[in-house]
Amino acid sequence: MRDLFTGLAFVIAGIATIVTAQQFPTLPSLQYGPSLFPSIVGAGFLSRGCAPGGKCVME
């Protein structure tokens, strides 16, 4: 049960990080901007949050 809450916390943190990072401004001279690294970190949180239960993977 404790793993469920920890995984859920990581999923929520990952989604919040990705949503917040998408609001960062982009640089006109680059295809990527300051939102790239926080989005990668948020995706890592999201994937690790799904891993303990294994329920997030579509079968």
C-alpha positions as CSV (number, residue, x, y, z in Angstrom):
1,M,0.0,0.0,0.0
2,R,2.9,2.4,0.8
3,D,4.4,1.8,-2.7
4,L,1.0,2.8,-4.2
5,F,1.1,6.2,-2.5
6,T,4.8,6.8,-3.3
7,G,4.2,5.9,-6.9
8,L,1.2,8.2,-7.1
9,A,3.2,11.0,-5.6
10,F,5.9,10.6,-8.2
11,V,3.2,10.5,-11.0
12,I,1.7,13.7,-9.7
13,A,5.1,15.4,-9.3
14,G,6.0,14.3,-12.9
15,I,2.8,15.7,-14.4
16,A,3.1,18.9,-12.4
17,T,6.8,19.3,-13.5
18,I,5.9,18.7,-17.2
19,V,2.9,21.1,-17.1
20,T,5.0,23.8,-15.4
21,A,7.9,23.4,-17.8
22,Q,5.7,23.8,-20.8
23,Q,4.9,27.3,-19.7
24,F,8.6,28.4,-20.0
25,P,9.3,30.8,-22.9
26,T,11.1,29.4,-26.0
27,L,14.2,30.9,-27.5
28,P,13.6,32.1,-31.1
29,S,17.0,30.9,-32.3
30,L,16.7,27.3,-31.0
31,Q,14.2,24.5,-31.5
32,Y,14.4,23.7,-27.8
33,G,14.4,26.0,-24.8
34,P,14.6,26.1,-21.1
35,S,11.7,23.7,-20.8
36,L,13.7,20.7,-22.2
37,F,15.5,19.6,-19.0
38,P,12.6,20.0,-16.6
39,S,10.4,18.0,-19.1
40,I,12.9,15.2,-19.1
41,V,13.0,15.2,-15.3
42,G,9.2,15.2,-15.2
43,A,9.1,12.3,-17.6
44,G,11.6,10.4,-15.4
45,F,9.3,11.0,-12.4
46,L,6.3,9.9,-14.3
47,S,7.9,6.7,-15.6
48,R,9.4,5.8,-12.1
49,G,6.1,6.5,-10.5
50,C,4.4,3.9,-12.8
51,A,7.1,1.3,-12.4
52,P,6.6,-0.1,-8.9
53,G,3.0,-1.1,-9.4
54,G,3.3,-1.9,-13.1
55,K,-0.3,-0.8,-13.6
56,C,0.5,2.2,-15.8
57,V,1.8,0.2,-18.7
58,M,-0.9,-0.5,-21.3
59,E,-1.4,-4.2,-22.0
